[in-house]
Amino acid sequence: MKYPIMVDYYEYRREILSDGTMKRNCLKCNAENSTVISTNL
């Protein structure tokens, strides 16, 4: 399932991993590191 999320810009820049992704906890189901945001567009 896809849905939009909001991330603070500076938090986003600080949390980018070396593989070009950012992992977050799901705000809907609270699963840890289940939301993966690709920084490669």
C-alpha positions as CSV (number, residue, x, y, z in Angstrom):
1,M,0.0,0.0,0.0
2,K,1.3,3.5,-0.8
3,Y,0.4,6.7,0.9
4,P,2.2,10.1,1.3
5,I,4.3,10.9,4.3
6,M,5.9,14.1,5.5
7,V,9.5,14.3,6.6
8,D,11.4,17.3,7.8
9,Y,14.0,18.3,5.2
10,Y,17.0,18.4,7.6
11,E,15.9,15.1,9.2
12,Y,15.7,13.6,5.8
13,R,19.2,14.8,4.8
14,R,20.7,13.6,8.1
15,E,19.1,10.1,7.9
16,I,20.0,9.1,4.3
17,L,21.8,5.7,4.3
18,S,24.8,4.9,2.1
19,D,22.6,2.8,-0.2
20,G,20.5,5.9,-1.1
21,T,17.5,5.1,1.1
22,M,16.0,6.3,4.3
23,K,14.1,3.9,6.7
24,R,11.4,5.0,9.0
25,N,8.8,3.5,11.3
26,C,5.4,3.1,9.8
27,L,3.0,5.7,11.2
28,K,0.0,3.6,10.4
29,C,1.0,0.2,11.9
30,N,4.1,1.3,13.9
31,A,6.3,-1.4,12.4
32,E,9.9,-0.6,12.9
33,N,12.0,0.4,9.8
34,S,9.2,-0.7,7.5
35,T,8.9,2.4,5.5
36,V,11.7,2.7,3.0
37,I,12.1,6.0,1.1
38,S,14.3,6.0,-2.0
39,T,16.4,9.1,-2.6
40,N,17.1,8.1,-6.2
41,L,14.5,9.6,-8.3
